[in-house]
Amino acid sequence: MLDSMLERKLRERESKQLLRKLTTAEGLIDFTSNDYLGLAASTELFQLIDDTIKRQGFRKNGAGGSRLLSGNSDLAEHLEAKLAGIFQAQSTLLFNSGYTANLAVLSSIPTRDAT
């Protein structure tokens, strides 16, 4: 019964041209992602990161947790210090995306009721 209902719903969506399908495309300009600067597809940046990781002997495929708990690294702290120098700031803080940076900023701004 559930299968037939789902099949009917899919056919309805398809007939209304509302059925979405995952696709891949190469060689197009990306106006749909959060990769505004095109860094995710940069072979030059990939090579710089890969060379740095190999040179420094970094042996992790990811943080494994938030930086506060277990995911901090000398590499992240070095980058923050370097960025602080570039931006002539006292310090900087890395975020994994603009979304999480915005969440952090907006959740830390006091409200009218804050004491």
C-alpha positions as CSV (number, residue, x, y, z in Angstrom):
1,M,0.0,0.0,0.0
2,L,2.8,2.4,0.9
3,D,4.7,1.5,-2.3
4,S,1.7,2.2,-4.5
5,M,1.0,5.5,-2.8
6,L,4.6,6.6,-3.2
7,E,4.6,5.5,-6.8
8,R,1.5,7.5,-7.5
9,K,3.0,10.6,-5.8
10,L,6.1,10.2,-7.9
11,R,4.1,9.9,-11.1
12,E,2.1,13.1,-10.1
13,R,5.3,15.0,-9.6
14,E,6.7,13.8,-12.8
15,S,3.6,14.7,-14.8
16,K,3.8,18.3,-13.3
17,Q,7.5,18.4,-14.1
18,L,8.2,18.8,-10.4
19,L,10.3,15.6,-10.0
20,R,13.9,16.5,-9.1
21,K,16.8,14.3,-10.0
22,L,20.5,14.5,-9.0
23,T,22.7,15.4,-11.9
24,T,26.4,16.3,-12.4
25,A,27.8,18.8,-14.8
26,E,31.3,19.8,-15.9
27,G,32.6,23.0,-17.3
28,L,29.7,25.3,-16.2
29,I,29.8,28.5,-14.1
30,D,28.5,27.7,-10.6
31,F,25.8,30.2,-9.5
32,T,24.1,27.8,-7.2
33,S,26.5,26.8,-4.4
34,N,28.2,28.4,-1.5
35,D,31.6,28.3,-3.3
36,Y,31.5,31.9,-4.2
37,L,35.2,32.2,-4.8
38,G,35.6,28.9,-6.7
39,L,38.0,27.6,-4.1
40,A,36.5,24.2,-3.9
41,A,37.4,23.5,-7.5
42,S,40.8,25.2,-7.4
43,T,43.6,22.8,-8.4
44,E,46.2,25.3,-7.3
45,L,44.7,25.6,-3.8
46,F,44.3,21.8,-3.6
47,Q,48.0,21.3,-4.5
48,L,49.1,23.9,-2.0
49,I,47.1,22.2,0.8
50,D,48.3,18.8,-0.3
51,D,52.0,19.9,-0.3
52,T,51.6,21.5,3.1
53,I,50.0,18.5,4.6
54,K,52.7,16.2,3.3
55,R,55.5,18.5,4.3
56,Q,54.2,18.9,7.8
57,G,53.4,15.2,8.2
58,F,49.8,15.9,9.1
59,R,48.1,12.4,9.3
60,K,44.4,13.1,9.8
61,N,41.6,13.1,7.4
62,G,39.5,15.5,9.5
63,A,39.1,17.1,12.9
64,G,37.0,14.3,14.4
65,G,35.2,16.8,16.5
66,S,34.7,20.5,17.1
67,R,37.9,22.5,17.7
68,L,36.8,23.2,21.3
69,L,36.6,19.5,22.1
70,S,39.1,17.5,20.1
71,G,39.5,19.1,16.6
72,N,42.0,21.9,17.2
73,S,45.3,21.8,15.4
74,D,48.6,23.7,15.1
75,L,47.8,24.1,11.4
76,A,44.5,25.9,12.2
77,E,46.1,28.1,14.8
78,H,49.0,29.0,12.5
79,L,46.5,30.0,9.8
80,E,44.5,32.1,12.2
81,A,47.7,33.9,13.2
82,K,48.7,34.4,9.6
83,L,45.2,35.8,8.7
84,A,45.3,38.2,11.7
85,G,48.5,39.6,10.2
86,I,47.0,39.9,6.8
87,F,43.9,41.7,8.1
88,Q,45.9,43.7,10.7
89,A,43.7,42.3,13.4
90,Q,44.4,41.3,17.0
91,S,43.2,37.7,16.2
92,T,41.0,35.8,13.8
93,L,38.8,32.7,14.2
94,L,38.2,30.1,11.4
95,F,34.8,28.7,10.7
96,N,34.0,25.8,8.4
97,S,31.5,27.9,6.5
98,G,29.9,31.3,6.2
99,Y,26.8,29.8,7.6
100,T,28.4,28.7,10.9
101,A,30.2,32.0,11.1
102,N,26.9,33.8,10.9
103,L,25.4,31.5,13.4
104,A,28.2,32.2,15.9
105,V,28.0,36.0,15.4
106,L,24.2,36.2,15.6
107,S,23.9,33.9,18.6
108,S,26.5,35.8,20.5
109,I,24.9,39.2,20.0
110,P,23.0,40.1,23.2
111,T,19.3,40.6,23.1
112,R,17.3,43.3,24.8
113,D,16.6,41.0,27.7
114,A,20.3,40.1,28.3
115,T,21.8,41.3,31.5
